[in-house]
Amino acid sequence: MTASNNHGHHHGHVHSHGTANYGRAFAIGIVLNMGFVVIEAAYGIVANSLALLSDAGHNLGDVLSLVLAWGAAVLSRREPTARHTYGLRRSSILASLANSVVLLLAIGAIAWEALHRFANPQPIEGATVIVVAAIGIAINTATALLFMSGRNTDLNIRGAFLHMAADALVSVGVVIAGVAIIFTGWLWLDPAVSLAIVLVIAVSTWSMLRDSLNLALDAVPNHIDHGEVDRYLRDLPGVADVHDLHIWAMSTTETAMTVHLVRPGHSLDDGLLARATTDLHQRFGVAHVTFQVEAGDPEFACVLASDAVV
């Protein structure tokens, strides 16, 4: 803004590590799971097990999801350009959203086939199912552990962790079904396990879909209380009013914020704004802050002062 408007801007960016480099974890996870997909699909055909085949299809989806998440993690670390002034950070949000949608579509197909199997049960080789699923438990658990450290700080990494952890639990269910079929001969357990797989995946995917969609629509990230931020800003020395407060995610790990502070009778105070920038990062996890400081002159009222105006 010009000096005649008696407004001033201050930009603060607390440098953070952003998305951690999980390149090695992604590479190991992709290789392990791709190998398991081939093994599981082959033995699913040999054993005539829909549970194994459906889980192999889901694991293939997980491999593609890991590839997509890895690519997004790499893109999110790209430097800003004149065209992409935030860099490509949002690619991690889009990857998480795409993974959620693809998974939900995939489990719909699995559920449909399982329902058909209830009407036309097929004999399966229980021992084969048990051995292959046991291998799946080991591989999926090992892969989940690779992403465990980042599951609470990055939605992209959380997605990878949840997929692998859910798959490990599903494989446990497949082993139980295989043992039960051997002892009871109840062929309906195979499609029943498939439907259980669908339920587990749906539950673990739904929260990620919701969070990804919210971030894609510039919602305030879940870990930040908009009201608390507003109250903090209003308590800053000399601040008479706060408006046009916007908080949104630049990526699955970085949050940005813009706000107008009205400070009548006060000159620009870079020290105050620098301290506020640090506080916002430490208390609320906001790393990229832009302040507009206004004197509150009614002759030059801010057109964005109303909450109804964006």
FIKOLBA-503026 format. One record per residue (C-alpha): residue in three letters; z, x, y. Coordinates in steps of 0.5 Angstrom, whole numbers, m for minus. Each point is the difference from the previous one (the first is absolute). Layout:
BEGIN
<res=ALA	zz=Z	xx=X	yy=Y>
...
//
This chain:
BEGIN
<res=MET	zz=0	xx=0	yy=0>
<res=THR	zz=m1	xx=2	yy=7>
<res=ALA	zz=6	xx=3	yy=5>
<res=SER	zz=m1	xx=m7	yy=4>
<res=ASN	zz=2	xx=m4	yy=m6>
<res=ASN	zz=6	xx=4	yy=0>
<res=HIS	zz=0	xx=1	yy=m8>
<res=GLY	zz=0	xx=6	yy=m4>
<res=HIS	zz=m2	xx=1	yy=m7>
<res=HIS	zz=4	xx=5	yy=m5>
<res=HIS	zz=m2	xx=2	yy=m7>
<res=GLY	zz=4	xx=3	yy=m5>
<res=HIS	zz=m2	xx=2	yy=m7>
<res=VAL	zz=6	xx=2	yy=m5>
<res=HIS	zz=m4	xx=5	yy=m5>
<res=SER	zz=1	xx=m2	yy=m7>
<res=HIS	zz=m2	xx=2	yy=m7>
<res=GLY	zz=m4	xx=m7	yy=m1>
<res=THR	zz=m3	xx=m1	yy=m7>
<res=ALA	zz=3	xx=6	yy=m4>
<res=ASN	zz=m5	xx=4	yy=m4>
<res=TYR	zz=0	xx=m3	yy=m7>
<res=GLY	zz=m7	xx=3	yy=m2>
<res=ARG	zz=3	xx=3	yy=m6>
<res=ALA	zz=4	xx=m6	yy=m2>
<res=PHE	zz=m7	xx=m5	yy=0>
<res=ALA	zz=m4	xx=5	yy=m3>
<res=ILE	zz=5	xx=1	yy=m6>
<res=GLY	zz=1	xx=m8	yy=0>
<res=ILE	zz=m7	xx=m1	yy=0>
<res=VAL	zz=m2	xx=5	yy=m6>
<res=LEU	zz=6	xx=m3	yy=m4>
<res=ASN	zz=m2	xx=m7	yy=1>
<res=MET	zz=m7	xx=1	yy=m1>
<res=GLY	zz=1	xx=3	yy=m7>
<res=PHE	zz=5	xx=m5	yy=m2>
<res=VAL	zz=m5	xx=m6	yy=2>
<res=VAL	zz=m6	xx=3	yy=m5>
<res=ILE	zz=5	xx=0	yy=m5>
<res=GLU	zz=3	xx=m6	yy=1>
<res=ALA	zz=m6	xx=m4	yy=0>
<res=ALA	zz=m3	xx=3	yy=m6>
<res=TYR	zz=6	xx=m1	yy=m4>
<res=GLY	zz=0	xx=m7	yy=3>
<res=ILE	zz=m7	xx=m2	yy=m3>
<res=VAL	zz=2	xx=3	yy=m7>
<res=ALA	zz=7	xx=m4	yy=0>
<res=ASN	zz=m3	xx=m6	yy=3>
<res=SER	zz=5	xx=0	yy=5>
<res=LEU	zz=m1	xx=m4	yy=7>
<res=ALA	zz=7	xx=3	yy=2>
<res=LEU	zz=m3	xx=7	yy=m1>
<res=LEU	zz=m6	xx=m2	yy=3>
<res=SER	zz=3	xx=m4	yy=6>
<res=ASP	zz=4	xx=6	yy=2>
<res=ALA	zz=m5	xx=5	yy=m1>
<res=GLY	zz=m4	xx=m4	yy=5>
<res=HIS	zz=6	xx=0	yy=5>
<res=ASN	zz=1	xx=7	yy=m1>
<res=LEU	zz=m7	xx=1	yy=2>
<res=GLY	zz=1	xx=m4	yy=6>
<res=ASP	zz=6	xx=5	yy=1>
<res=VAL	zz=m4	xx=6	yy=0>
<res=LEU	zz=m5	xx=m3	yy=5>
<res=SER	zz=6	xx=m2	yy=4>
<res=LEU	zz=3	xx=7	yy=0>
<res=VAL	zz=m7	xx=3	yy=2>
<res=LEU	zz=0	xx=m5	yy=6>
<res=ALA	zz=7	xx=2	yy=2>
<res=TRP	zz=m1	xx=7	yy=m1>
<res=GLY	zz=m7	xx=0	yy=5>
<res=ALA	zz=4	xx=m4	yy=5>
<res=ALA	zz=6	xx=5	yy=0>
<res=VAL	zz=m5	xx=5	yy=1>
<res=LEU	zz=m4	xx=m4	yy=6>
<res=SER	zz=7	xx=m2	yy=3>
<res=ARG	zz=1	xx=8	yy=2>
<res=ARG	zz=m7	xx=0	yy=3>
<res=GLU	zz=1	xx=3	yy=7>
<res=PRO	zz=m2	xx=m6	yy=6>
<res=THR	zz=m7	xx=0	yy=3>
<res=ALA	zz=m3	xx=m3	yy=6>
<res=ARG	zz=m2	xx=m6	yy=m4>
<res=HIS	zz=6	xx=0	yy=m4>
<res=THR	zz=6	xx=1	yy=4>
<res=TYR	zz=5	xx=m1	yy=m5>
<res=GLY	zz=m4	xx=4	yy=m5>
<res=LEU	zz=m1	xx=m4	yy=m7>
<res=ARG	zz=8	xx=m1	yy=m1>
<res=ARG	zz=m2	xx=m8	yy=m1>
<res=SER	zz=m4	xx=2	yy=m6>
<res=SER	zz=7	xx=0	yy=m4>
<res=ILE	zz=1	xx=m7	yy=2>
<res=LEU	zz=m7	xx=m2	yy=m2>
<res=ALA	zz=1	xx=3	yy=m7>
<res=SER	zz=6	xx=m3	yy=m1>
<res=LEU	zz=m2	xx=m7	yy=1>
<res=ALA	zz=m7	xx=2	yy=m4>
<res=ASN	zz=4	xx=2	yy=m6>
<res=SER	zz=5	xx=m6	yy=1>
<res=VAL	zz=m6	xx=m5	yy=0>
<res=VAL	zz=m4	xx=3	yy=m6>
<res=LEU	zz=6	xx=0	yy=m4>
<res=LEU	zz=1	xx=m7	yy=1>
<res=LEU	zz=m7	xx=m2	yy=m2>
<res=ALA	zz=0	xx=5	yy=m6>
<res=ILE	zz=7	xx=m4	yy=m3>
<res=GLY	zz=m4	xx=m7	yy=1>
<res=ALA	zz=m5	xx=3	yy=m5>
<res=ILE	zz=5	xx=2	yy=m5>
<res=ALA	zz=4	xx=m7	yy=1>
<res=TRP	zz=m6	xx=m4	yy=m1>
<res=GLU	zz=m2	xx=4	yy=m7>
<res=ALA	zz=7	xx=0	yy=m2>
<res=LEU	zz=0	xx=m8	yy=0>
<res=HIS	zz=m6	xx=0	yy=m4>
<res=ARG	zz=3	xx=5	yy=m5>
<res=PHE	zz=6	xx=m5	yy=m1>
<res=ALA	zz=m6	xx=m6	yy=m2>
<res=ASN	zz=m3	xx=6	yy=m5>
<res=PRO	zz=5	xx=5	yy=m2>
<res=GLN	zz=m3	xx=6	yy=m3>
<res=PRO	zz=4	xx=5	yy=m5>
<res=ILE	zz=2	xx=7	yy=3>
<res=GLU	zz=2	xx=6	yy=m3>
<res=GLY	zz=7	xx=0	yy=2>
<res=ALA	zz=2	xx=8	yy=m2>
<res=THR	zz=m6	xx=2	yy=5>
<res=VAL	zz=2	xx=m4	yy=5>
<res=ILE	zz=7	xx=3	yy=0>
<res=VAL	zz=m2	xx=7	yy=0>
<res=VAL	zz=m5	xx=m1	yy=6>
<res=ALA	zz=5	xx=m4	yy=4>
<res=ALA	zz=5	xx=6	yy=m1>
<res=ILE	zz=m4	xx=5	yy=2>
<res=GLY	zz=m1	xx=m4	yy=6>
<res=ILE	zz=7	xx=m1	yy=2>
<res=ALA	zz=0	xx=8	yy=0>
<res=ILE	zz=m6	xx=1	yy=4>
<res=ASN	zz=2	xx=m6	yy=5>
<res=THR	zz=7	xx=2	yy=1>
<res=ALA	zz=m2	xx=7	yy=1>
<res=THR	zz=m5	xx=m2	yy=5>
<res=ALA	zz=5	xx=m4	yy=4>
<res=LEU	zz=5	xx=5	yy=1>
<res=LEU	zz=m6	xx=4	yy=3>
<res=PHE	zz=1	xx=m5	yy=6>
<res=MET	zz=7	xx=m2	yy=0>
<res=SER	zz=2	xx=4	yy=6>
<res=GLY	zz=m5	xx=m3	yy=4>
<res=ARG	zz=1	xx=m7	yy=m2>
<res=ASN	zz=5	xx=m2	yy=6>
<res=THR	zz=m4	xx=3	yy=6>
<res=ASP	zz=m7	xx=m1	yy=m2>
<res=LEU	zz=m4	xx=m7	yy=m2>
<res=ASN	zz=m5	xx=4	yy=m3>
<res=ILE	zz=4	xx=4	yy=m4>
<res=ARG	zz=5	xx=m6	yy=m2>
<res=GLY	zz=m7	xx=m3	yy=m2>
<res=ALA	zz=m1	xx=5	yy=m5>
<res=PHE	zz=7	xx=1	yy=m2>
<res=LEU	zz=1	xx=m8	yy=m2>
<res=HIS	zz=m7	xx=0	yy=m4>
<res=MET	zz=3	xx=6	yy=m4>
<res=ALA	zz=7	xx=m3	yy=m1>
<res=ALA	zz=m3	xx=m7	yy=m2>
<res=ASP	zz=m5	xx=3	yy=m5>
<res=ALA	zz=6	xx=4	yy=m3>
<res=LEU	zz=4	xx=m7	yy=m1>
<res=VAL	zz=m6	xx=m4	yy=m2>
<res=SER	zz=m1	xx=6	yy=m6>
<res=VAL	zz=7	xx=m1	yy=m2>
<res=GLY	zz=m2	xx=m8	yy=m1>
<res=VAL	zz=m6	xx=2	yy=m4>
<res=VAL	zz=4	xx=4	yy=m4>
<res=ILE	zz=5	xx=m6	yy=m1>
<res=ALA	zz=m6	xx=m5	yy=m2>
<res=GLY	zz=m3	xx=5	yy=m5>
<res=VAL	zz=7	xx=1	yy=m4>
<res=ALA	zz=1	xx=m8	yy=1>
<res=ILE	zz=m7	xx=m1	yy=m3>
<res=ILE	zz=1	xx=5	yy=m6>
<res=PHE	zz=6	xx=m4	yy=m2>
<res=THR	zz=m2	xx=m7	yy=2>
<res=GLY	zz=m8	xx=m1	yy=0>
<res=TRP	zz=1	xx=m4	yy=6>
<res=LEU	zz=m7	xx=2	yy=3>
<res=TRP	zz=1	xx=m4	yy=6>
<res=LEU	zz=5	xx=5	yy=2>
<res=ASP	zz=m6	xx=5	yy=2>
<res=PRO	zz=m3	xx=m5	yy=6>
<res=ALA	zz=7	xx=m2	yy=2>
<res=VAL	zz=1	xx=8	yy=1>
<res=SER	zz=m6	xx=0	yy=4>
<res=LEU	zz=2	xx=m6	yy=5>
<res=ALA	zz=7	xx=4	yy=0>
<res=ILE	zz=m4	xx=6	yy=3>
<res=VAL	zz=m3	xx=m5	yy=5>
<res=LEU	zz=6	xx=m2	yy=2>
<res=VAL	zz=3	xx=7	yy=1>
<res=ILE	zz=m6	xx=2	yy=4>
<res=ALA	zz=0	xx=m6	yy=4>
<res=VAL	zz=7	xx=1	yy=2>
<res=SER	zz=0	xx=7	yy=2>
<res=THR	zz=m7	xx=m1	yy=4>
<res=TRP	zz=2	xx=m6	yy=4>
<res=SER	zz=5	xx=4	yy=4>
<res=MET	zz=m5	xx=5	yy=1>
<res=LEU	zz=m6	xx=m5	yy=2>
<res=ARG	zz=5	xx=m3	yy=5>
<res=ASP	zz=2	xx=6	yy=3>
<res=SER	zz=m7	xx=3	yy=1>
<res=LEU	zz=m3	xx=m6	yy=3>
<res=ASN	zz=6	xx=0	yy=5>
<res=LEU	zz=m1	xx=7	yy=2>
<res=ALA	zz=m8	xx=m1	yy=0>
<res=LEU	zz=1	xx=m6	yy=5>
<res=ASP	zz=5	xx=4	yy=4>
<res=ALA	zz=6	xx=m3	yy=m2>
<res=VAL	zz=7	xx=4	yy=2>
<res=PRO	zz=1	xx=4	yy=m6>
<res=ASN	zz=6	xx=m3	yy=m4>
<res=HIS	zz=5	xx=6	yy=1>
<res=ILE	zz=0	xx=m1	yy=7>
<res=ASP	zz=4	xx=m6	yy=4>
<res=HIS	zz=m4	xx=m2	yy=6>
<res=GLY	zz=6	xx=m3	yy=3>
<res=GLU	zz=4	xx=6	yy=m1>
<res=VAL	zz=m6	xx=4	yy=4>
<res=ASP	zz=0	xx=m5	yy=5>
<res=ARG	zz=8	xx=1	yy=1>
<res=TYR	zz=0	xx=7	yy=0>
<res=LEU	zz=m6	xx=1	yy=6>
<res=ARG	zz=4	xx=m5	yy=4>
<res=ASP	zz=6	xx=4	yy=0>
<res=LEU	zz=m3	xx=6	yy=3>
<res=PRO	zz=2	xx=2	yy=6>
<res=GLY	zz=m3	xx=m4	yy=6>
<res=VAL	zz=m4	xx=m4	yy=m4>
<res=ALA	zz=0	xx=m7	yy=3>
<res=ASP	zz=m5	xx=m3	yy=m5>
<res=VAL	zz=m5	xx=1	yy=m6>
<res=HIS	zz=m6	xx=m3	yy=m2>
<res=ASP	zz=m7	xx=1	yy=m4>
<res=LEU	zz=4	xx=3	yy=m5>
<res=HIS	zz=m5	xx=2	yy=m6>
<res=ILE	zz=2	xx=3	yy=m7>
<res=TRP	zz=m5	xx=1	yy=m5>
<res=ALA	zz=m2	xx=5	yy=m6>
<res=MET	zz=m5	xx=6	yy=1>
<res=SER	zz=0	xx=1	yy=m7>
<res=THR	zz=5	xx=m1	yy=m6>
<res=THR	zz=5	xx=5	yy=3>
<res=GLU	zz=m1	xx=0	yy=7>
<res=THR	zz=2	xx=m5	yy=5>
<res=ALA	zz=m3	xx=m1	yy=8>
<res=MET	zz=3	xx=m3	yy=5>
<res=THR	zz=m1	xx=m2	yy=7>
<res=VAL	zz=4	xx=m4	yy=6>
<res=HIS	zz=1	xx=m1	yy=7>
<res=LEU	zz=7	xx=2	yy=3>
<res=VAL	zz=1	xx=m3	yy=7>
<res=ARG	zz=5	xx=4	yy=4>
<res=PRO	zz=1	xx=m2	yy=7>
<res=GLY	zz=2	xx=5	yy=5>
<res=HIS	zz=m1	xx=6	yy=m5>
<res=SER	zz=m5	xx=6	yy=0>
<res=LEU	zz=m4	xx=2	yy=m6>
<res=ASP	zz=6	xx=4	yy=m5>
<res=ASP	zz=m4	xx=4	yy=m5>
<res=GLY	zz=7	xx=2	yy=m3>
<res=LEU	zz=2	xx=m7	yy=m1>
<res=LEU	zz=m7	xx=m2	yy=m3>
<res=ALA	zz=0	xx=6	yy=m5>
<res=ARG	zz=7	xx=m1	yy=m2>
<res=ALA	zz=m2	xx=m7	yy=m1>
<res=THR	zz=m6	xx=2	yy=m4>
<res=THR	zz=5	xx=4	yy=m5>
<res=ASP	zz=5	xx=m5	yy=m1>
<res=LEU	zz=m6	xx=m5	yy=m2>
<res=HIS	zz=m2	xx=5	yy=m5>
<res=GLN	zz=7	xx=1	yy=m3>
<res=ARG	zz=3	xx=m7	yy=0>
<res=PHE	zz=m6	xx=m4	yy=m1>
<res=GLY	zz=m6	xx=5	yy=m3>
<res=VAL	zz=m5	xx=m1	yy=6>
<res=ALA	zz=m3	xx=6	yy=1>
<res=HIS	zz=m6	xx=m1	yy=5>
<res=VAL	zz=3	xx=m4	yy=6>
<res=THR	zz=m4	xx=m1	yy=7>
<res=PHE	zz=5	xx=m3	yy=6>
<res=GLN	zz=m3	xx=m3	yy=6>
<res=VAL	zz=5	xx=0	yy=5>
<res=GLU	zz=0	xx=m5	yy=6>
<res=ALA	zz=4	xx=m1	yy=6>
<res=GLY	zz=0	xx=m8	yy=0>
<res=ASP	zz=m4	xx=m1	yy=6>
<res=PRO	zz=m1	xx=m8	yy=0>
<res=GLU	zz=m7	xx=2	yy=5>
<res=PHE	zz=m2	xx=4	yy=m6>
<res=ALA	zz=2	xx=m4	yy=m6>
<res=CYS	zz=m2	xx=2	yy=m7>
<res=VAL	zz=m5	xx=m5	yy=m3>
<res=LEU	zz=3	xx=2	yy=m7>
<res=ALA	zz=7	xx=m2	yy=2>
<res=SER	zz=0	xx=m7	yy=m4>
<res=ASP	zz=1	xx=0	yy=m7>
<res=ALA	zz=m6	xx=m4	yy=m1>
<res=VAL	zz=m4	xx=5	yy=2>
<res=VAL	zz=m3	xx=6	yy=m5>
//
